[in-house]
């Protein structure tokens, strides 16, 4: 995730949005949905967090091509959650947030449920 996408060429210059920015938007939008316990990342994401580096893109992978984004999310849901309903809510919220904040079209939001969080 280190690419930029030019979303507009204006009279005074270009507007570039890094795919990391799109990833942060997706992460926050997914976390807003009730029933999502966390986004789940890779082992390297977990190691970075252990040494004190917060990764806002944990569990998010964004692919940008020609101002169109595909977002892959890996999530952990709360026990008792209707996974299919929450996944659709995540897809809609992520798509809406990215499109409204950046102007980049989202052709897909893929949600992978990696675990279930048991509430105490």
Wavefront OBJ file of the C-alpha trace (Angstrom):
o trace
v 0.000 0.000 0.000
v 2.227 2.790 -1.162
v 0.645 3.923 -4.379
v -1.117 7.182 -5.133
v -4.045 7.703 -7.412
v -4.637 10.969 -9.252
v -8.318 11.682 -8.879
v -8.421 15.028 -10.610
v -6.224 17.201 -12.788
v -7.231 20.727 -11.966
v -6.267 24.038 -13.444
v -3.835 24.581 -10.571
v -2.439 21.044 -10.264
v -3.268 17.438 -9.441
v -5.070 15.900 -6.486
v -3.411 12.645 -5.386
v -4.759 10.287 -2.722
v -2.510 7.554 -1.346
v -4.045 4.110 -1.121
v -3.067 4.127 2.578
v -5.546 6.980 3.037
v -8.271 4.933 1.371
v -7.310 2.057 3.697
v -7.708 4.204 6.805
v -11.126 5.382 5.620
v -12.152 1.748 5.045
v -10.856 0.713 8.466
v -12.767 3.421 10.314
v -15.955 2.830 8.298
v -15.846 -0.915 9.036
v -15.229 -0.341 12.755
v -18.336 1.874 12.935
v -20.601 -1.126 12.346
v -22.087 -2.768 15.432
v -20.990 -6.386 15.641
v -17.490 -5.775 14.304
v -15.095 -6.483 17.149
v -11.860 -5.711 15.313
v -10.046 -5.785 12.023
v -7.572 -8.620 11.862
v -4.177 -8.225 10.263
v -1.116 -10.250 9.505
v 1.584 -11.419 11.880
v 3.735 -8.418 10.938
v 0.824 -6.093 11.814
v 0.612 -7.750 15.241
v 4.376 -7.438 15.817
v 4.290 -3.742 14.892
v 1.492 -3.164 17.412
v 3.452 -4.996 20.114
v 6.351 -2.572 19.692
v 3.994 0.384 19.896
v 3.358 1.240 16.253
v -0.375 1.510 15.586
v -1.356 0.359 12.118
v -4.587 1.995 10.967
v -4.598 -0.256 7.898
v -4.574 -3.500 9.880
v -6.832 -6.018 8.165
v -7.292 -3.810 5.102
v -5.876 -4.193 1.609
v -6.749 -1.662 -1.094
v -6.138 -2.100 -4.805
v -6.481 1.050 -6.908
v -6.668 0.966 -10.709
v -7.829 3.883 -12.854
v -9.668 5.643 -9.993
v -11.508 2.445 -9.044
v -10.856 0.725 -5.723
v -11.301 -2.843 -4.546
v -11.123 -3.232 -0.771
v -10.371 -6.481 1.046
v -11.184 -6.498 4.779
v -10.404 -9.165 7.356
v -12.612 -8.823 10.438
v -13.452 -10.381 13.775
v -17.143 -10.322 14.721
v -18.821 -10.436 18.123
v -20.371 -13.765 19.121
v -24.096 -13.817 18.353
v -23.752 -11.448 15.406
v -25.634 -12.265 12.215
v -22.484 -12.420 10.129
v -24.158 -12.081 6.739
v -26.121 -8.971 7.817
v -23.115 -7.287 9.439
v -20.954 -8.058 6.395
v -23.439 -6.339 4.076
v -23.533 -3.317 6.413
v -19.732 -3.172 6.376
v -19.665 -3.365 2.585
v -22.199 -0.556 2.211
v -20.593 1.698 4.842
v -17.064 1.266 3.472
v -18.177 1.880 -0.121
v -20.164 4.985 0.830
v -17.386 6.435 2.995
v -14.665 6.009 0.377
v -16.766 7.310 -2.498
v -18.100 10.323 -0.589
v -14.754 11.330 0.937
v -12.468 10.753 -2.058
v -14.539 10.638 -5.235
v -12.921 7.269 -6.027
v -15.376 4.617 -7.242
v -15.460 1.359 -5.293
v -16.146 -1.707 -7.417
v -15.997 -4.172 -4.542
v -15.653 -4.583 -0.794
v -14.691 -8.144 0.099
v -15.233 -9.107 3.743
v -13.460 -12.127 5.230
v -14.489 -13.128 8.748
v -11.414 -14.520 10.473
v -12.688 -14.953 14.005
v -15.366 -14.542 16.643
v -14.902 -12.456 19.768
v -16.558 -13.784 22.931
v -17.935 -11.022 25.139
v -17.316 -11.432 28.843
l 1 2 3 4 5 6 7 8 9 10 11 12 13 14 15 16 17 18 19 20 21 22 23 24 25 26 27 28 29 30 31 32 33 34 35 36 37 38 39 40 41 42 43 44 45 46 47 48 49 50 51 52 53 54 55 56 57 58 59 60 61 62 63 64 65 66 67 68 69 70 71 72 73 74 75 76 77 78 79 80 81 82 83 84 85 86 87 88 89 90 91 92 93 94 95 96 97 98 99 100 101 102 103 104 105 106 107 108 109 110 111 112 113 114 115 116 117 118 119 120
